[in-house]
Amino acid sequence: MPAKQKIPTANTEHTIYFIYREWHTSILLDAKTIALHSRFLQQEAVNQRYIRIGWGDGNYFTGKSKTFGSATKALIASSHSALQVIAYAQPPFTSIPYETRVPIAISDKGMRKLIRYLDNSFAVDGDGHAIPLEAYVTDAGNFYQARGHYSLFSNCNTWSGSALQAAKLPVRSSLQLTAQSVFEQARFISDYQRALGMLGVTDDGSD
């Protein structure tokens, strides 16, 4: 579990949410902050309340191929990776089970570094623009080609763990290959901050 002495306990102006669903993890952030600091997510954040972002294999994640064979192939021979970006005009917490999400308080510096990490995850074309990918499933937000090679040892959960590290949180991402292994670390941080009275009443109604 994370070292308590390294968990942020002061000057934590921002709250993010770490989300765990089956094999996948993602991060939910305030859209206004995204709009202020992100290079690639500004348009996604216009008139929105939250932005949720995750990373995965380009074919399986976008829904182009959802077979067991394609999932297995992604672990050993992924052709490209993708970012999924979902924008919410209203708080989405009624559709995200309580036990699968945790709020975490981070500093302004941590938030800026997290957004920089997210921006650096976008692949770009010759003009420096993000590269949209077709979505083969409905109501799944937008997809973009991502940097990084998806594999068994570099999957959505190691990516999410590195995102939390970028946010100045004391989590381990190396060889944290399952969603549960990263989520348990995030929940430990959240519970510790909650015990100190740092989180108060968050937008998801927890306190």
Residue pairs with C-beta under 8 A, 6 or more apart in sequence:
1 184
1 185
1 188
2 169
2 170
2 171
2 185
2 188
2 189
3 170
4 192
6 170
7 169
7 170
7 189
7 192
7 193
8 105
8 106
8 107
8 110
8 168
8 169
8 193
9 193
9 196
9 198
11 107
11 108
12 105
12 106
12 107
12 193
12 198
13 107
13 108
13 111
14 30
14 33
14 105
14 106
14 107
14 108
14 110
14 111
15 30
15 103
15 104
15 105
15 106
15 199
15 202
15 203
16 27
16 28
16 29
16 30
16 103
16 104
16 106
16 111
16 114
16 167
17 27
17 28
17 29
17 101
17 102
17 103
17 104
17 204
18 25
18 27
18 28
18 101
18 102
18 104
18 160
18 164
18 182
18 183
18 186
18 190
19 25
19 26
19 27
19 28
19 52
19 96
19 100
19 101
20 100
20 101
20 179
20 180
20 182
20 183
20 186
21 100
21 179
22 179
23 156
23 178
23 179
24 54
24 56
24 156
24 157
24 179
25 54
25 156
25 157
25 160
25 179
25 182
25 183
26 52
26 53
26 54
26 84
26 156
26 160
27 52
27 53
27 54
27 114
27 160
27 163
27 164
28 50
28 51
28 52
28 92
28 101
29 50
29 51
29 52
29 53
29 111
29 114
29 115
30 49
30 50
30 51
31 44
31 45
31 48
31 49
31 50
31 51
31 87
31 88
32 45
33 111
33 115
34 41
34 42
34 44
34 45
34 51
34 115
35 41
35 42
35 45
35 46
37 111
37 112
37 115
37 116
38 45
38 115
38 118
38 119
39 119
40 118
40 119
40 122
40 130
40 144
41 51
41 53
41 85
41 115
41 118
41 119
44 51
44 85
44 87
44 142
45 51
45 87
47 89
48 87
48 88
48 89
49 88
49 89
49 90
49 91
50 87
50 88
50 91
50 92
51 85
51 86
51 87
51 88
52 84
52 85
52 86
52 87
52 88
52 92
52 141
53 83
53 84
53 85
53 86
53 118
54 61
54 83
54 84
54 156
54 159
54 160
55 61
55 81
55 82
55 83
55 84
55 121
55 146
55 148
55 150
55 156
55 159
55 160
56 74
56 81
56 82
56 84
56 150
56 155
56 156
57 71
57 74
57 78
57 80
57 81
57 82
57 150
58 64
58 78
58 79
58 80
58 81
58 82
58 133
58 143
58 145
58 146
58 150
59 65
59 70
59 74
59 78
59 79
59 80
60 66
60 70
60 71
60 74
61 81
61 82
61 84
61 143
62 82
62 84
62 133
62 134
62 135
62 136
62 137
62 140
62 143
63 135
63 136
63 137
63 140
64 134
64 136
74 150
75 151
75 152
75 155
76 151
76 152
78 149
78 150
78 151
80 145
80 146
80 150
81 145
81 146
81 147
81 148
81 149
81 150
82 133
82 143
82 144
82 145
82 146
83 121
83 122
83 143
83 144
83 145
83 146
84 140
84 141
84 142
84 143
85 141
85 142
85 143
85 144
86 140
86 141
86 142
87 141
91 203
91 204
93 101
93 203
93 204
93 205
96 204
98 204
98 206
100 183
101 204
102 183
102 186
102 187
102 189
102 190
102 191
103 190
103 199
103 202
103 204
103 206
104 164
104 167
104 169
104 186
104 189
104 190
104 193
105 193
105 198
105 199
106 114
106 167
106 168
106 169
107 168
109 168
110 166
110 167
110 168
110 169
111 167
113 166
113 167
113 168
114 163
114 166
114 167
116 166
117 162
117 163
117 166
117 167
118 163
120 147
121 146
121 147
121 148
121 159
122 130
122 131
122 144
122 145
122 146
122 147
123 130
123 131
123 144
123 145
123 146
123 147
124 130
124 131
125 131
130 144
130 145
131 144
131 145
132 142
132 143
132 144
132 145
133 143
133 144
133 145
134 143
135 141
135 142
135 143
148 154
148 159
152 177
153 175
153 177
155 177
156 179
157 176
157 177
157 178
157 179
157 181
157 182
158 173
158 174
158 175
158 176
158 177
160 173
160 182
161 171
161 172
161 173
161 176
161 182
161 185
162 173
164 171
164 173
164 182
164 185
164 186
165 171
165 173
169 186
169 189
170 189
171 182
171 185
171 186
171 189
172 185
173 182
176 182
176 185
190 199
193 199
194 207
199 206
199 207
200 207
201 207
